[in-house]
Amino acid sequence: MNSTAGIKVDRFTAGVAKLMRGYEEVSISEIKRRIECGEYLYECDFIDEKGVSRILSMYEQLTAQGVNCTLFDHGKPSDIQFLRNWVQSCRGVAEEVERDIDREVLGYCEDDAAEQ
């Protein structure tokens, strides 16, 4: 099973190259090759919240330039709202884990203080 997220664009432009080079050290010829071969312009593991956030940012910037983009998750075309919701969910889980860790640490500190 393909567990990646990615973005493809329909054509090469100087704006696409400039934007892509801001995210990844890659030659202009490699960017052009990826587009012409129908490969992902950028891809990451689907569980990489920062990578998926980067893809969403690229999508917004490219569509603002008038470039047609297609988002993918698990090798299939995806919806921007689905990926936004997924990133938001990841952030919510991370915040909850941090709160649980803080509570656990504070609980141990309170228990230690009571014993002294």
ROSE-4610 file (N, C-alpha, C; in Angstrom, 1 decimal, always signed):
// ROSE-4610
residu = [M/M/M/N/N/N/S/S/S/T/T/T/A/A/A/G/G/G/I/I/I/K/K/K/V/V/V/D/D/D/R/R/R/F/F/F/T/T/T/A/A/A/G/G/G/V/V/V/A/A/A/K/K/K/L/L/L/M/M/M/R/R/R/G/G/G/Y/Y/Y/E/E/E/E/E/E/V/V/V/S/S/S/I/I/I/S/S/S/E/E/E/I/I/I/K/K/K/R/R/R/R/R/R/I/I/I/E/E/E/C/C/C/G/G/G/E/E/E/Y/Y/Y/L/L/L/Y/Y/Y/E/E/E/C/C/C/D/D/D/F/F/F/I/I/I/D/D/D/E/E/E/K/K/K/G/G/G/V/V/V/S/S/S/R/R/R/I/I/I/L/L/L/S/S/S/M/M/M/Y/Y/Y/E/E/E/Q/Q/Q/L/L/L/T/T/T/A/A/A/Q/Q/Q/G/G/G/V/V/V/N/N/N/C/C/C/T/T/T/L/L/L/F/F/F/D/D/D/H/H/H/G/G/G/K/K/K/P/P/P/S/S/S/D/D/D/I/I/I/Q/Q/Q/F/F/F/L/L/L/R/R/R/N/N/N/W/W/W/V/V/V/Q/Q/Q/S/S/S/C/C/C/R/R/R/G/G/G/V/V/V/A/A/A/E/E/E/E/E/E/V/V/V/E/E/E/R/R/R/D/D/D/I/I/I/D/D/D/R/R/R/E/E/E/V/V/V/L/L/L/G/G/G/Y/Y/Y/C/C/C/E/E/E/D/D/D/D/D/D/A/A/A/A/A/A/E/E/E/Q/Q/Q]
num = [1/1/1/2/2/2/3/3/3/4/4/4/5/5/5/6/6/6/7/7/7/8/8/8/9/9/9/10/10/10/11/11/11/12/12/12/13/13/13/14/14/14/15/15/15/16/16/16/17/17/17/18/18/18/19/19/19/20/20/20/21/21/21/22/22/22/23/23/23/24/24/24/25/25/25/26/26/26/27/27/27/28/28/28/29/29/29/30/30/30/31/31/31/32/32/32/33/33/33/34/34/34/35/35/35/36/36/36/37/37/37/38/38/38/39/39/39/40/40/40/41/41/41/42/42/42/43/43/43/44/44/44/45/45/45/46/46/46/47/47/47/48/48/48/49/49/49/50/50/50/51/51/51/52/52/52/53/53/53/54/54/54/55/55/55/56/56/56/57/57/57/58/58/58/59/59/59/60/60/60/61/61/61/62/62/62/63/63/63/64/64/64/65/65/65/66/66/66/67/67/67/68/68/68/69/69/69/70/70/70/71/71/71/72/72/72/73/73/73/74/74/74/75/75/75/76/76/76/77/77/77/78/78/78/79/79/79/80/80/80/81/81/81/82/82/82/83/83/83/84/84/84/85/85/85/86/86/86/87/87/87/88/88/88/89/89/89/90/90/90/91/91/91/92/92/92/93/93/93/94/94/94/95/95/95/96/96/96/97/97/97/98/98/98/99/99/99/100/100/100/101/101/101/102/102/102/103/103/103/104/104/104/105/105/105/106/106/106/107/107/107/108/108/108/109/109/109/110/110/110/111/111/111/112/112/112/113/113/113/114/114/114/115/115/115/116/116/116]
x = [+0.8/+0.0/+0.9/+0.6/+1.3/+0.9/+1.8/+1.5/+2.1/+2.0/+2.6/+1.5/+1.9/+1.1/+1.9/+1.3/+2.0/+1.2/+2.0/+1.3/+1.9/+1.1/+1.5/+0.9/+1.7/+1.3/+1.2/+0.4/+0.1/+1.1/+1.9/+2.9/+4.1/+5.2/+6.4/+6.3/+6.6/+6.7/+7.9/+8.4/+9.5/+9.0/+7.7/+7.1/+7.1/+6.8/+6.8/+8.3/+9.2/+10.6/+11.1/+10.8/+11.2/+10.6/+9.3/+8.6/+9.2/+9.4/+9.9/+11.3/+12.1/+13.5/+13.5/+12.4/+12.3/+12.0/+11.5/+11.2/+12.2/+12.9/+13.8/+15.0/+16.2/+17.3/+17.3/+16.8/+16.6/+16.9/+17.5/+17.8/+16.5/+16.6/+15.4/+15.1/+16.2/+15.9/+15.2/+15.5/+14.8/+13.4/+13.1/+11.7/+10.9/+11.5/+10.9/+10.7/+11.6/+11.5/+10.4/+10.3/+9.2/+7.8/+7.7/+6.4/+6.1/+7.1/+6.9/+6.6/+7.1/+6.9/+5.7/+5.0/+3.8/+4.1/+5.3/+5.6/+5.2/+5.3/+5.0/+6.0/+5.6/+6.5/+7.2/+6.4/+6.9/+6.1/+6.7/+6.0/+6.6/+5.8/+6.3/+5.5/+5.9/+5.1/+3.8/+2.7/+1.4/+1.3/+2.1/+2.0/+3.0/+3.7/+4.6/+3.7/+3.3/+2.4/+3.1/+4.3/+5.0/+5.1/+5.4/+5.5/+4.1/+3.0/+1.7/+1.4/+1.7/+1.5/+2.3/+3.5/+4.3/+3.6/+3.0/+2.3/+1.1/+0.4/-0.8/-0.4/+0.8/+1.3/+1.7/+2.3/+2.7/+1.4/+0.4/-0.8/-1.4/-1.5/-2.1/-1.3/+0.0/+0.9/+0.8/+0.8/+0.8/-0.6/-1.7/-3.0/-3.2/-2.5/-2.6/-1.8/-0.9/-0.2/-0.9/-2.0/-2.8/-2.4/-1.6/-1.1/-2.1/-2.5/-3.4/-2.6/-3.1/-2.4/-3.4/-2.8/-3.6/-2.9/-3.7/-3.2/-3.5/-2.6/-2.7/-2.5/-3.2/-2.9/-3.1/-2.1/-2.1/-2.2/-1.6/-1.6/-2.8/-3.8/-5.1/-5.3/-6.0/-6.3/-7.1/-6.7/-7.3/-7.9/-8.6/-9.3/-8.5/-8.3/-7.6/-8.2/-9.5/-10.1/-9.8/-9.7/-9.4/-8.0/-7.0/-5.6/-5.6/-6.3/-6.3/-6.9/-7.9/-8.5/-7.6/-6.8/-5.9/-4.8/-4.2/-3.2/-3.7/-4.9/-5.5/-5.7/-6.1/-6.3/-4.9/-3.9/-2.5/-2.1/-2.3/-2.0/-2.7/-4.0/-4.8/-4.3/-4.0/-3.4/-2.1/-1.3/+0.0/-0.2/-1.1/-1.4/-2.0/-2.8/-3.4/-2.3/-1.4/-0.3/+0.6/+0.9/+1.6/+1.0/-0.4/-1.1/-1.1/-1.2/-1.2/+0.2/+1.2/+2.6/+2.8/+2.3/+2.4/+1.7/+0.5/-0.3/+0.4/+1.0/+1.7/+2.9/+3.6/+4.8/+4.4/+3.4/+3.0/+2.4/+1.8/+1.2/+2.4/+3.4/+4.6/+5.2/+5.3/+6.0/+5.2/+3.8/+3.0/+3.1/+3.2/+3.3/+4.7/+5.7/+7.0/+7.1/+6.4/+6.4/+5.6/+4.6/+3.8/+4.5/+5.4/+6.2/+7.3/+7.8/+8.9/+8.4]
y = [-1.2/+0.0/+1.2/+2.2/+3.4/+4.3/+4.6/+5.5/+6.8/+7.5/+8.8/+9.8/+11.1/+12.2/+12.9/+13.6/+14.2/+15.3/+16.0/+17.0/+16.9/+17.0/+17.1/+18.3/+18.9/+20.0/+19.7/+20.5/+20.2/+20.8/+21.8/+22.4/+23.0/+23.1/+23.7/+25.2/+26.0/+27.5/+27.9/+29.1/+29.6/+29.8/+30.1/+30.2/+28.9/+27.8/+26.5/+26.1/+26.4/+26.1/+26.9/+28.2/+29.0/+28.6/+28.3/+27.8/+26.5/+25.5/+24.2/+24.3/+25.2/+25.3/+25.9/+26.6/+27.1/+26.0/+24.8/+23.7/+22.6/+22.5/+21.4/+21.8/+21.4/+21.6/+20.6/+21.1/+20.3/+21.2/+20.6/+21.3/+21.7/+22.7/+23.1/+21.9/+21.3/+20.2/+19.0/+18.8/+17.7/+18.1/+19.3/+19.8/+19.6/+20.0/+19.9/+18.4/+17.6/+16.2/+15.5/+15.8/+15.3/+15.7/+16.9/+17.4/+16.7/+16.7/+16.0/+14.5/+13.9/+12.4/+12.1/+13.1/+12.9/+12.4/+12.7/+12.3/+13.4/+13.1/+14.1/+15.2/+16.4/+17.5/+17.4/+17.1/+16.9/+15.8/+14.9/+13.9/+13.6/+13.0/+12.7/+11.5/+10.9/+9.9/+10.5/+9.8/+10.4/+10.7/+10.0/+10.3/+11.4/+12.0/+13.2/+14.5/+14.9/+16.1/+17.3/+17.5/+18.7/+18.6/+17.4/+17.2/+17.5/+17.0/+17.2/+18.7/+19.3/+20.8/+21.5/+21.1/+21.7/+21.5/+20.4/+20.1/+21.1/+21.2/+22.2/+23.6/+24.0/+25.3/+25.5/+24.5/+24.5/+24.6/+23.8/+23.8/+25.3/+25.9/+27.2/+28.2/+28.2/+29.1/+28.9/+27.6/+27.3/+27.7/+27.4/+27.7/+29.2/+29.9/+31.4/+31.9/+31.2/+31.5/+31.1/+30.4/+29.9/+28.5/+27.8/+26.5/+25.5/+24.6/+23.5/+22.4/+22.1/+21.1/+20.0/+18.8/+17.7/+17.2/+17.0/+16.5/+15.0/+14.2/+12.8/+12.3/+11.3/+10.6/+9.1/+8.3/+6.9/+6.6/+7.4/+7.1/+7.5/+8.1/+8.4/+9.9/+10.5/+11.9/+12.2/+13.4/+13.7/+15.1/+15.4/+16.7/+17.6/+18.8/+19.7/+19.7/+19.7/+19.7/+18.5/+17.3/+16.1/+16.2/+16.7/+16.9/+17.9/+19.0/+20.0/+19.4/+18.7/+18.1/+17.1/+16.3/+15.4/+16.1/+17.1/+17.9/+18.5/+19.0/+19.6/+18.5/+17.3/+16.2/+15.8/+15.8/+15.4/+16.4/+17.7/+18.8/+18.6/+18.3/+18.1/+16.9/+15.9/+14.7/+15.0/+15.8/+16.2/+17.1/+18.0/+18.8/+18.0/+17.1/+16.2/+15.4/+14.9/+14.1/+15.0/+16.2/+17.1/+17.4/+17.6/+17.9/+16.7/+15.5/+14.3/+14.1/+14.4/+14.3/+15.3/+16.5/+17.6/+17.1/+16.6/+16.2/+15.0/+14.1/+13.0/+13.5/+14.4/+14.9/+15.7/+16.6/+17.3/+16.4/+15.4/+14.4/+13.8/+13.4/+12.8/+13.8/+15.0/+16.1/+16.3/+16.3/+16.6/+15.4/+14.1/+13.0/+13.0/+13.4/+13.5/+14.5/+15.7/+16.8/+16.3/+15.6/+15.1/+14.2/+13.4/+12.4/+13.0/+14.2/+14.8/+15.5]
z = [+0.0/+0.0/+0.0/-0.8/-0.9/+0.2/+1.1/+2.3/+2.2/+1.0/+0.8/+0.6/+0.8/+0.4/-0.7/-1.6/-2.7/-3.4/-4.2/-5.0/-6.4/-7.4/-8.8/-9.4/-10.4/-11.2/-12.6/-13.3/-14.7/-15.7/-15.2/-16.2/-15.4/-16.1/-15.5/-15.8/-14.8/-14.9/-14.1/-14.3/-13.5/-12.0/-11.8/-10.5/-9.8/-10.5/-9.9/-9.5/-10.3/-10.0/-8.8/-8.8/-7.7/-6.4/-6.4/-5.2/-4.7/-5.6/-5.2/-4.6/-5.2/-4.7/-3.3/-2.9/-1.5/-0.5/-1.0/-0.1/-0.2/-1.3/-1.5/-2.4/-2.0/-2.9/-4.1/-5.2/-6.4/-7.6/-8.6/-9.8/-10.6/-11.4/-12.2/-13.2/-13.7/-14.7/-14.0/-12.8/-12.0/-11.8/-11.5/-11.3/-12.6/-13.7/-15.0/-15.3/-15.1/-15.3/-14.6/-13.3/-12.4/-13.0/-13.4/-13.9/-15.3/-16.2/-17.5/-17.4/-16.4/-16.2/-15.4/-14.9/-14.1/-12.7/-12.2/-10.9/-9.9/-8.6/-7.6/-7.7/-7.6/-7.5/-6.1/-5.1/-3.8/-3.1/-2.3/-1.6/-0.3/+0.6/+2.0/+2.5/+3.6/+4.2/+4.7/+4.5/+4.9/+6.4/+7.2/+8.6/+9.0/+8.1/+8.4/+8.3/+9.5/+9.6/+9.0/+9.3/+8.7/+7.2/+6.7/+5.2/+4.6/+5.2/+4.6/+4.7/+5.8/+5.9/+4.8/+4.5/+3.4/+2.1/+1.9/+0.6/+0.5/+1.6/+1.6/+1.3/+1.9/+1.7/+0.2/-0.4/-1.8/-2.6/-2.3/-3.1/-3.1/-1.9/-1.9/-2.7/-2.6/-3.3/-4.8/-5.2/-6.6/-7.3/-6.6/-7.1/-7.2/-6.3/-6.3/-7.6/-8.1/-9.3/-10.5/-10.3/-11.5/-12.0/-11.2/-11.6/-11.1/-12.0/-11.6/-10.9/-9.7/-8.8/-8.5/-8.2/-7.7/-6.5/-5.4/-4.2/-4.1/-3.5/-3.4/-2.0/-1.6/-0.3/-0.6/-0.2/-0.4/-1.9/-2.8/-4.2/-5.0/-4.3/-5.0/-4.8/-5.8/-5.7/-4.4/-3.8/-2.5/-2.5/-1.5/-1.4/-0.4/-0.6/+0.3/+1.7/+1.8/+3.1/+3.9/+3.2/+3.9/+4.5/+3.7/+4.2/+5.3/+5.2/+6.2/+7.5/+7.4/+8.6/+9.3/+8.4/+8.9/+9.7/+9.2/+9.8/+11.1/+11.1/+12.3/+13.4/+13.0/+13.9/+14.5/+13.7/+14.2/+15.3/+15.0/+15.9/+17.2/+17.1/+18.3/+19.2/+18.5/+19.2/+19.9/+19.2/+19.8/+21.0/+20.9/+22.1/+23.3/+23.0/+24.0/+24.7/+23.9/+24.5/+25.4/+24.9/+25.8/+27.1/+27.0/+28.3/+29.2/+28.6/+29.4/+30.1/+29.3/+29.9/+31.0/+30.8/+31.8/+33.1/+32.9/+34.1/+34.8/+34.0/+34.7/+35.4/+34.8/+35.5/+36.7/+36.6/+37.8/+38.8/+38.5/+39.4/+40.2/+39.5/+40.2/+41.1/+40.7/+41.5/+42.7/+42.6/+43.8/+44.8/+44.2/+45.1/+45.8/+45.1/+45.7/+46.8/+46.6/+47.6/+48.8/+48.6/+49.8/+50.7/+50.1/+50.8/+51.7/+51.3/+52.0/+53.2]
